[in-house]
């Protein structure tokens, strides 16, 4: 859109620019629910219900009657401390038949905790048949950097992001640890035969990518087959990456950020054999959720990445061209001054955003 305006300015054709381009209204924002305790994720069920996780360990249902007052029963206990708690909820691809949902969360104790995924059957307002299918190894003793985002690949396998545990960043360059990786498993937790390191005796079979710091956004574009992930840098160096099976994304050997103390983590921003990011944000915006827009409501947003942020307190729209290259960015909702934890595209094409607060909200964006 901006390129079109600039071309018209350069050729003296300002009058040919539609008023909708010059004076595009910001999205209309309405509140659908309040009173959520640090909501982390929202997912949509085929029957019209929405599932929302609260970091403290509750799973909530939002339906046409509003937010149900009682949480879903049967959710496993989570280790809720600092950044730890209940993270993603992901319906199975065959949810309409199986009723299965997947939950990711911090599991364990202060001295020994890890990211875990369970599969369960949602029956009315209760989880049944709760079964762990994956637990990251080794355990750690820090309540931070869990990752926890999940997404389905077109072949039916599951991607799960895992953080580096903060104090264990060097593990992100090792294949005998899940810390600082993204893993890929089958829907029952078994290991796909074609995982990139499955034939390496020293490597953990589930690893899909490594050299990651703390991936908080994960998107699979089923039209192009591309997979995008974003991760927190330290001070600066937040990234969007395009995932490749077996890819090394550099952390902590190659980074655009510095340590919180101001110390240099690495002198390198690039290294041979390590994949460069598509986008780097310095200073940090603290990206949280991410969605790819495919819908009928925002015509100009087709194929764009939407990134919710915590530090910048905004919704970023990242424009991609047909090849997946980033060609522009737009900052939205910053005037509201609230931390945004997740962003999703609803079945009707509206954009749904969660605010990160003790009294968190579910917001719905439609064209203004």
Secondary structure, DSSP 8 states (H G I E B T S, - for coil): -HHHHHHHHHTT-GGGS-HHHHT----EEEEEEEEESSEEEEEE-TTS-EEEEETTTEEEEEETTEE-SS--BT------STT-SEEEEEE-TTHHHH-EEEEEEEEEETTEEEEEEEEEEEETTEEEEEEEEEE-SS-BS-SS-----EEE-TTS-EEEE---TTTTGGGGG-SS--TTEEEEE-TTS---TT-TTTT-TTS-TTEEEES-S-EEEEEE-TTT--EEEEE--SBS-EEEEE--TT-B--TTTB-S-B-TTS--S-SBS--TTS---SEEESS---EEEEEE--SSS-GGGTT-EEEEESSS-SEEEEEE-TTS-EEEEEEESGGG---EEEEEE-TTS-EEEEE-STTEEEEEEE--
